[in-house]
Amino acid sequence: PGLGKTSLAFTASRPLLLDFDKGAYRAVDRKDVVQVETWADVANMRAADLEGYDTIVIDTVGKALDALGADIIANNARLSYGGALNQQGWGQLGVRFSAFLKLLRGFGKDVVLLSHMDEKLDGDAIKERLKIQGGSKDLVLTDSDVIARISVFNKERHLMFSPTETAFGKDPAGIVQMAIPEATTEAFKTCLGAVLARIKAQLNALSEEQIARKAEADWFAAK
């Protein structure tokens, strides 16, 4: 908390923030925000509702999954036990959240998931983990194309993309790490938008190379 996740999210291209965490008011240079009270507030979004936005930010994904879990229990008590999701309920949570992300991507939007982090002592090492309940942590790790964490060293904030033995990450674009500009600078105003554009360009380039390699392999197999 307090490292500037939400402020950074607002530097994406034309962002709309779905505020499950009720903390957007603290962000620097706020853009458009939807205060989400229940999952029903976002469940029936249509493409027309998101016209004028390029990036949808979910703040935080942990709170969003809590809201979805409460919706599942409210609509089908058989998917819960003692007020919490049972095994079937967790399965339903995964299916519905994946479908929601697919819906947003289907509208042609970039999707940014914000999460808090917690630490767990494993032997002598302190491991950093996403602060998300239950098996839905694996869901977020699997469904995300890129994962970065904000770390502070030398009094400067950095986005860390590469995973380590003690910390999560996913870096298909090969960024490894980058300094986050100071919030008072012009570079900060478009920081995340520039990062996302760089990532998409790199992933698209990889896709084109893979297509070319597959065509070569198909030719060889045919011959």
Disulfide bonds with the S-S distance in Angstrom:
none
